[in-house]
Amino acid sequence: MTSGTLIPGQVVVIEVPVRNGSFGREHSALVLRSPDTSGELLAALIFNQDAVYGSDLDAIVIEDSDFEGEGLGRTSVVRAQQTLVIHRSAVKRIVGMLQPRAFSAVIRCRISLDVKLFYEVFHDARRFDPARDRVPYAGRVFDEKEVQAAVDAALDFWLTLGPHGDRFQKTLAEFLGVGSSVLVNSGSSANLVAFAALTSHKLGERRIRPGDEVITAAAGFPTTVNPILQYGCVPVFIDSDTTTGNVQVSYLEEALSERTRAVMLAHTLGNPFDADAVTEFCQRHGLWLIEDNCDALGSLYKGKLTGTFGDLSTQSFYPPHHLTMGEGGAVNIVREAQLKPIVESFRDWGRDCWCDSGKENTCGKRFGWRLGELPEGYDHKYIYSHIGYNLKPLDIQAAIGCEQLAKLPFFVEARRRNWKRLLDRVRPFEEFLELPEATPGSEPSWFGFMVLVRPEAPFTRRDIVEHLESYRIQTRMLFGGNLTRQPAYLNAGNDSNNPPFRVVGSLRGADRLMNDAFFFGVYPGLTDAHLDYVIEVLSAFFRKL
């Protein structure tokens, strides 16, 4: 036996034990775990490259250049999962030490195979059982690649936004065909940062100021509207169409005033709004357009992706959305490169410096600035040009997101297929339900399947929703419904009799969506069996009428 110290990463020669407990021929091995108090250690076997094992998943090729000193004198293969627990007395001699990079590859391989096994045992989809399983309205869809990406990022232990974040931002911008994308920690933060960016003093007379008006839809999710109020501006609510769920563009001109500075709209449930009418209106009147694309990633309007019509657009990567990284979102800078450092500044504490995290002096004059009333040469990393936030996600989230982004075309197609399957099978119920329609000229990447209970139906929305929920079919209202009826907005100002918003028209459509609309899921995790069960439960409800 060797008298040397045995540590992980060493390549040694061992006597391989045979069945009768005696030792047989000598064999090369890699020490994975040092001897314990009883002298037992864990080692992985090493084989010649031309062995049949060379093509297996746990095979890691090592060359002499992978050693810190002298190697084996040949190309070899470590079988990361073919391990032995042996006594240190079985080690005949120490050959050399693998470099950390090569040893890391072996350990990562072992972990990767365990991750794959864990996914297959505990996460892989099982057959839908309607007597036990629910039909979610949305959810995460992933395989072992996302789990592996998270584990790899954890092993790298780059905690803040870093290389995976850079890759995700670049790939998302390329997918959309926009100038750049900036990751944040949620879709709501994306809306906040996008709106905040347009208030920057660096935009001069184009900036949005307190008291300015922003046209938006009355029916929808609150964080499309909240930044308007949070920056002291006035939301001008216009009505929504009950068939598409989107804003009625015929009200845009009526909503316009001398204080109007922007339009901020969402594509409802993935169904694009009339982008031709909205963009023409904004361009004609010199208005900013923020496109809330959180529910519509992958949707097309006249062959062009949503999220590319506005000056800025936003995404959400919360689990129900088109792809997920747990929590997360993005601001897309569609055209004006000037907006990118402003968006990043509001995301990153308001700082003026544009160096990436962990980098310094990108501008080459870190101590050569004089801004505000600071002394000349004050460290640019600590100069703040905006009242900002800290809204970055973690790099481990971006690692998951990169794998999700690669699946996006499949996700979009699955959403469209599921929506079409539901539409075809719900048509017999049109006597009682108003069915959704895609905006003319669009190909939605649907977030959900929305229906409205007809006013003359012999039941209420609550009746049918409670029926579906009792059979484990999740439903959702159209988010906040008519937001002007919500207590948060009625009480947002100093005078409850004069809420801090303006309304154009009667908002009948928004009220109908609030009172009669609901939706259920079309996300890629739903199979034909899920969708057919939804139709079966709906059919049973209507048969009882």
C-alpha positions in Angstrom: 0.0 0.0 0.0 1.1 3.6 -0.5 2.2 5.6 2.5 1.2 8.9 0.8 -1.8 11.1 1.8 -4.8 10.3 -0.3 -7.0 13.3 -1.4 -9.8 13.8 -3.9 -8.5 14.4 -7.4 -5.6 12.0 -7.2 -5.1 9.3 -9.9 -3.9 6.1 -8.2 -3.3 2.5 -9.0 -5.4 0.1 -7.0 -5.8 -3.7 -6.7 -9.4 -4.4 -7.8 -11.1 -6.8 -5.4 -12.7 -9.9 -6.9 -15.7 -11.9 -5.7 -13.9 -14.1 -3.1 -12.7 -11.0 -1.3 -9.1 -11.2 -2.5 -7.4 -8.7 -4.7 -7.0 -9.2 -8.4 -5.3 -7.2 -11.1 -4.1 -3.6 -10.8 -6.4 -0.8 -12.2 -6.2 3.0 -12.5 -8.7 4.9 -10.4 -9.6 8.5 -9.5 -10.0 9.3 -5.8 -13.4 10.9 -5.2 -13.4 11.0 -1.4 -10.6 10.8 1.1 -10.3 7.9 3.4 -12.6 8.0 6.4 -11.6 7.0 10.0 -11.9 3.4 9.0 -9.6 3.9 6.0 -12.3 3.5 3.4 -12.3 5.8 0.3 -14.4 6.2 -2.8 -12.8 5.9 -6.2 -13.9 5.9 -9.9 -12.4 3.5 -12.3 -10.3 4.7 -15.2 -10.2 2.8 -18.6 -8.3 3.0 -21.9 -10.0 5.3 -24.4 -10.7 2.5 -26.8 -12.7 0.6 -24.2 -16.5 0.3 -25.0 -17.1 2.6 -22.0 -15.9 5.6 -23.9 -19.3 6.5 -25.4 -21.2 6.2 -22.1 -22.9 9.2 -20.4 -20.6 8.9 -17.4 -17.4 8.8 -19.5 -15.0 11.7 -19.0 -11.9 11.7 -21.3 -8.7 12.8 -19.6 -5.4 13.5 -21.3 -1.9 13.9 -19.8 -2.4 17.7 -20.2 -5.2 17.4 -17.6 -2.7 16.5 -14.9 -0.8 18.9 -12.7 2.3 16.9 -13.3 3.0 13.5 -14.8 0.0 11.7 -16.2 -0.9 8.2 -17.3 1.0 8.5 -20.6 -2.2 7.8 -22.6 -5.7 9.1 -23.3 -8.0 7.6 -20.7 -11.6 7.6 -19.7 -12.9 8.1 -16.2 -16.2 6.3 -15.5 -17.7 8.9 -13.1 -20.5 6.6 -11.9 -18.5 3.3 -11.9 -17.2 3.6 -8.4 -15.7 1.4 -5.7 -15.5 1.8 -1.9 -12.1 0.4 -1.1 -9.7 0.4 1.8 -6.6 2.5 1.5 -4.5 -0.6 1.7 -5.8 -1.4 -1.8 -4.0 1.6 -3.2 -0.6 0.6 -4.5 0.8 3.9 -5.7 -0.1 7.5 -6.5 0.2 8.4 -10.2 -0.6 12.1 -10.2 -3.1 14.8 -9.5 -5.8 16.0 -11.9 -6.1 19.8 -12.5 -9.1 21.3 -10.7 -10.8 21.9 -14.1 -10.6 18.2 -15.1 -11.6 16.9 -11.6 -14.5 19.4 -11.6 -15.8 17.9 -14.9 -15.9 14.4 -13.3 -17.7 15.6 -10.2 -20.2 17.6 -12.3 -20.8 14.5 -14.5 -21.7 12.5 -11.4 -24.0 15.2 -10.2 -25.6 15.6 -13.6 -26.5 11.9 -13.8 -28.0 12.0 -10.3 -30.0 15.1 -11.3 -31.3 13.3 -14.3 -32.4 10.3 -12.2 -34.0 12.6 -9.6 -36.0 14.3 -12.3 -37.2 11.1 -13.8 -38.3 9.7 -10.5 -39.8 12.8 -8.9 -40.6 15.3 -11.6 -41.4 13.5 -14.8 -45.1 13.9 -15.8 -47.4 11.1 -14.9 -50.6 10.2 -16.7 -53.5 12.5 -15.9 -56.0 10.9 -13.5 -59.3 13.0 -13.5 -60.4 11.4 -10.2 -57.3 12.7 -8.4 -55.5 15.4 -10.4 -56.4 19.0 -11.0 -56.4 20.9 -14.3 -54.3 24.0 -13.6 -54.9 27.2 -15.4 -51.1 27.6 -15.8 -47.8 26.2 -14.4 -44.2 25.5 -15.0 -43.2 23.1 -17.8 -39.6 21.8 -17.6 -37.4 18.8 -17.9 -34.0 17.8 -16.5 -32.2 20.5 -18.5 -33.7 23.3 -16.3 -32.9 21.4 -13.1 -29.4 20.7 -14.4 -28.9 24.4 -15.3 -29.9 25.4 -11.8 -27.5 22.9 -10.2 -24.6 23.9 -12.5 -25.2 27.6 -11.7 -25.3 26.8 -8.0 -22.0 24.9 -8.3 -20.5 27.9 -10.1 -21.9 30.0 -7.1 -22.1 33.2 -9.1 -24.8 34.7 -6.9 -25.7 38.0 -8.5 -26.7 38.5 -12.2 -23.8 37.3 -14.3 -22.9 35.2 -17.3 -26.2 33.4 -17.6 -28.0 36.7 -17.3 -25.9 38.1 -20.1 -26.7 35.1 -22.3 -30.4 35.3 -21.5 -30.7 39.0 -22.3 -28.8 38.6 -25.6 -30.9 35.6 -26.7 -34.2 37.2 -25.7 -33.4 40.4 -27.6 -32.4 38.3 -30.7 -35.6 36.3 -30.5 -37.7 39.4 -30.4 -35.5 41.3 -32.8 -35.2 44.3 -30.5 -32.2 46.5 -29.6 -31.6 44.9 -26.2 -33.3 43.3 -23.2 -32.6 44.0 -19.5 -33.5 41.4 -16.9 -35.3 42.4 -13.7 -36.9 40.4 -10.9 -40.5 40.3 -12.1 -42.9 41.5 -14.7 -44.3 44.0 -12.3 -40.8 45.4 -11.8 -40.4 45.5 -15.6 -43.5 47.7 -15.9 -42.2 49.9 -13.0 -38.7 50.3 -14.5 -40.0 50.8 -18.0 -42.3 53.7 -16.9 -39.6 55.1 -14.6 -37.2 55.3 -17.5 -39.5 57.6 -19.4 -39.4 60.0 -16.4 -35.6 60.5 -16.7 -34.2 64.0 -16.8 -31.9 62.7 -19.5 -34.8 62.7 -21.9 -35.2 66.4 -21.7 -38.6 67.8 -22.8 -39.7 64.3 -23.8 -39.7 63.1 -20.2 -42.9 62.2 -18.4 -43.6 64.4 -15.4 -46.0 64.3 -12.4 -49.5 65.3 -13.5 -49.0 64.1 -17.0 -51.6 61.7 -18.4 -51.1 58.1 -19.6 -53.8 56.3 -21.6 -54.4 52.7 -20.5 -57.1 50.0 -20.4 -59.6 49.9 -17.6 -59.8 46.1 -17.6 -56.6 44.2 -16.8 -53.8 43.5 -14.3 -53.0 46.3 -11.8 -49.3 46.5 -12.4 -49.9 47.7 -15.9 -51.4 50.8 -14.3 -49.7 51.1 -10.9 -46.4 52.8 -12.1 -48.5 55.6 -13.6 -49.9 56.4 -10.2 -46.6 55.7 -8.4 -44.9 58.4 -10.4 -47.7 61.0 -9.8 -49.2 60.7 -13.2 -52.9 60.3 -14.2 -54.2 57.1 -15.7 -56.8 57.8 -18.4 -58.9 54.6 -18.6 -60.7 53.6 -21.8 -63.0 50.7 -22.4 -62.2 47.1 -23.5 -63.7 44.9 -26.2 -65.4 41.9 -24.7 -64.5 39.6 -27.6 -60.8 40.1 -27.6 -60.4 41.5 -24.1 -58.3 44.3 -25.5 -58.6 48.1 -25.5 -61.2 49.7 -27.8 -59.0 51.8 -30.0 -61.9 54.0 -31.1 -61.6 55.8 -27.7 -58.0 56.8 -28.1 -58.7 60.2 -29.7 -61.4 61.0 -27.1 -58.9 60.2 -24.3 -56.2 62.5 -25.7 -55.6 65.8 -23.9 -52.8 68.4 -23.8 -51.3 66.6 -20.9 -51.2 63.1 -22.6 -47.6 61.9 -22.8 -47.8 58.1 -23.2 -49.9 55.0 -23.8 -49.4 51.9 -21.7 -51.3 48.8 -22.8 -51.2 45.0 -22.3 -52.0 42.3 -24.9 -54.8 40.6 -23.0 -54.3 36.9 -22.4 -51.8 36.8 -25.2 -54.3 38.3 -27.8 -52.5 41.3 -29.4 -54.2 44.6 -29.3 -54.7 46.6 -32.6 -51.1 47.5 -32.9 -51.6 49.4 -36.2 -54.1 51.8 -34.6 -52.2 52.2 -31.4 -48.8 52.9 -32.9 -50.2 55.2 -35.6 -52.0 57.2 -32.8 -48.8 57.4 -30.7 -46.6 58.4 -33.7 -49.1 61.1 -34.8 -49.3 62.7 -31.4 -45.6 62.1 -30.4 -46.5 59.8 -27.5 -44.4 57.1 -25.8 -45.8 53.6 -26.1 -45.1 51.0 -23.4 -46.2 47.5 -24.5 -47.0 45.2 -21.6 -46.1 41.9 -23.3 -46.1 39.8 -20.1 -48.9 37.6 -21.2 -48.0 37.5 -24.9 -44.5 36.3 -25.5 -44.4 34.7 -29.0 -47.7 36.4 -30.2 -47.7 37.8 -33.7 -49.6 40.8 -35.1 -49.5 40.9 -38.9 -46.4 38.7 -38.8 -44.5 40.8 -36.3 -43.9 39.8 -32.8 -45.7 41.6 -30.0 -43.2 43.4 -27.7 -41.7 45.1 -30.8 -44.2 47.8 -31.5 -43.6 50.2 -28.5 -40.6 52.2 -27.4 -40.3 49.8 -24.5 -42.0 46.5 -23.8 -42.0 44.2 -20.8 -42.0 40.5 -20.0 -42.8 38.3 -17.0 -41.2 35.0 -16.2 -43.4 34.0 -13.3 -44.3 30.3 -13.5 -47.8 30.8 -15.2 -46.2 32.8 -18.0 -44.9 31.6 -21.4 -41.5 30.7 -19.9 -40.3 30.9 -16.3 -37.3 31.4 -14.2 -39.3 31.3 -11.0 -39.5 35.0 -10.5 -38.2 37.3 -13.2 -39.0 39.8 -15.9 -37.4 41.9 -18.6 -37.6 45.3 -20.1 -37.1 45.3 -23.9 -35.6 48.4 -25.5 -37.1 48.2 -28.9 -35.3 50.9 -30.8 -33.7 53.8 -28.9 -30.4 52.8 -27.6 -30.4 55.8 -25.3 -33.0 54.2 -23.2 -30.9 51.1 -22.3 -28.5 52.8 -19.8 -31.5 54.7 -18.3 -33.4 51.4 -17.8 -30.3 49.8 -16.3 -29.8 52.8 -14.0 -33.3 52.6 -12.5 -32.9 48.8 -12.1 -29.4 49.2 -10.5 -29.9 51.7 -7.6 -30.1 54.7 -9.9 -26.4 54.7 -10.5 -24.9 56.6 -13.4 -22.1 54.0 -14.0 -22.9 51.4 -16.6 -20.3 48.8 -15.6 -21.6 45.3 -15.3 -21.6 43.8 -11.8 -18.1 42.7 -10.8 -16.5 44.9 -13.5 -14.8 48.3 -13.1 -13.7 51.2 -15.3 -15.5 50.1 -18.5 -15.6 53.8 -19.5 -11.9 54.2 -18.9 -12.4 57.2 -16.7 -13.8 55.9 -13.5 -12.3 58.8 -11.5 -12.6 61.4 -14.3 -16.3 62.5 -13.9 -17.8 65.6 -12.3 -21.6 65.4 -12.0 -24.0 67.2 -9.8 -22.2 69.0 -7.0 -19.8 66.2 -6.3 -16.1 66.8 -6.2 -14.2 66.2 -9.4 -13.0 62.7 -9.8 -15.6 61.2 -7.5 -15.8 57.4 -8.1 -18.3 56.9 -11.0 -19.5 53.6 -9.4 -21.0 55.7 -6.6 -22.6 58.5 -8.7 -26.4 58.3 -8.9 -28.3 60.0 -11.7 -31.8 58.6 -10.8 -33.8 57.7 -7.8 -33.6 54.0 -8.5 -34.2 50.5 -7.1 -32.4 47.2 -6.8 -34.4 44.9 -9.0 -32.0 42.4 -10.5 -32.7 38.6 -10.5 -30.2 36.0 -9.6 -27.9 34.3 -12.1 -29.3 30.9 -11.2 -32.7 32.2 -12.3 -31.3 33.3 -15.7 -29.6 29.8 -16.1 -33.1 28.2 -15.8 -34.5 30.9 -18.2 -31.9 30.1 -20.9 -33.2 26.5 -21.0 -36.8 27.7 -21.0 -36.1 30.2 -23.8 -34.8 27.3 -26.0 -38.2 25.6 -25.5 -40.3 28.8 -26.4 -41.3 27.8 -29.9 -42.7 24.5 -28.6 -44.5 26.3 -25.8 -46.1 28.8 -28.2 -47.2 26.0 -30.5 -48.7 24.0 -27.7 -50.6 27.0 -26.4 -52.1 27.6 -29.8 -53.0 24.0 -30.3 -54.6 23.7 -26.9 -56.6 26.9 -27.4 -57.9 25.6 -30.8 -58.9 22.3 -29.3 -60.9 24.0 -26.6 -62.5 26.4 -29.1 -63.7 23.6 -31.4 -65.2 21.7 -28.5 -66.8 24.6 -26.7 -68.7 25.8 -29.7 -71.8 23.7 -28.9 -72.2 25.9 -25.8 -72.4 29.2 -27.6 -76.0 29.5 -26.6 -74.8 30.2 -23.1 -71.2 31.4 -23.5 -69.6 34.2 -25.6 -66.4 32.7 -27.1 -63.1 34.4 -27.6 -61.7 35.6 -30.9 -58.2 36.5 -32.0 -57.6 40.1 -33.0 -57.9 40.3 -36.8 -54.5 39.8 -38.4 -53.0 38.2 -35.3 -51.6 34.8 -34.2 -51.8 34.8 -30.5 -49.6 32.9 -28.1 -52.5 32.4 -25.8 -52.2 32.8 -22.0 -55.7 31.4 -21.4 -59.1 30.6 -22.9 -61.6 33.3 -21.9 -65.4 33.0 -22.1 -68.2 35.3 -21.0 -71.5 34.1 -19.6 -74.3 35.6 -21.8 -76.6 38.0 -20.0 -79.6 35.8 -20.8 -78.0 32.6 -19.6 -80.0 30.7 -16.9 -77.0 30.6 -14.6 -74.3 33.0 -13.3 -70.6 33.1 -13.7 -70.3 32.0 -10.1 -72.4 28.9 -10.8 -70.3 27.6 -13.6 -67.0 28.6 -12.0 -67.9 26.8 -8.8 -68.9 23.7 -10.8 -65.6 23.7 -12.6 -63.6 24.2 -9.4 -65.5 21.4 -7.7 -64.1 19.1 -10.3 -60.5 20.4 -9.8 -60.5 22.6 -12.9 -58.8 25.9 -12.0 -60.4 29.1 -13.3 -59.4 32.7 -13.1 -61.2 36.0 -13.5 -59.8 38.5 -16.0 -57.3 39.7 -13.3 -58.6 42.9 -11.7 -61.6 43.3 -13.9 -62.6 47.0 -14.2 -59.8 48.5 -12.2 -61.7 51.7 -11.5 -64.0 49.6 -9.3 -61.2 48.3 -7.2 -60.7 49.7 -3.7 -57.0 50.4 -4.3 -57.8 52.9 -7.1 -60.9 54.4 -5.5 -58.9 55.2 -2.4 -55.5 56.1 -4.1 -56.0 59.9 -3.9 -56.5 62.3 -1.1 -60.2 62.6 -1.8 -62.2 59.4 -2.2 -64.9 61.4 -4.1 -62.3 62.4 -6.7 -60.1 59.4 -7.5 -56.7 60.2 -9.2 -57.7 59.0 -12.6 -59.8 60.0 -15.6 -62.4 57.8 -17.3 -63.4 58.1 -20.9 -66.9 56.7 -21.7 -69.1 54.3 -19.7 -66.6 51.4 -19.4 -69.5 49.0 -20.2 -67.1 46.5 -21.8 -64.8 46.6 -18.7 -67.8 46.0 -16.5 -68.9 43.1 -18.5 -65.5 41.5 -18.3 -65.5 42.1 -14.6 -69.0 40.6 -14.1 -69.2 37.8 -16.7 -65.7 36.7 -17.9 -63.4 34.0 -16.7 -60.7 31.8 -18.2 -59.1 28.4 -17.9 -55.8 27.1 -19.0 -54.1 26.3 -22.3 -50.5 26.1 -21.1 -48.2 23.5 -22.5 -48.4 21.2 -19.5 -52.0 20.4 -20.4 -52.6 17.3 -22.5 -55.5 16.3 -24.7 -56.7 14.3 -21.7 -56.8 17.4 -19.5 -58.7 19.4 -22.2 -61.2 16.6 -22.9 -61.9 16.4 -19.2 -62.7 20.1 -19.1 -65.2 19.7 -22.0 -66.7 16.6 -20.2 -67.2 18.6 -17.0 -68.7 21.6 -19.0 -71.0 19.3 -20.9 -72.3 17.8 -17.6 -73.0 21.3 -16.3 -75.1 22.3 -19.4 -77.0 19.0 -19.5 -78.4 19.8 -16.0 -79.9 23.1 -17.2 
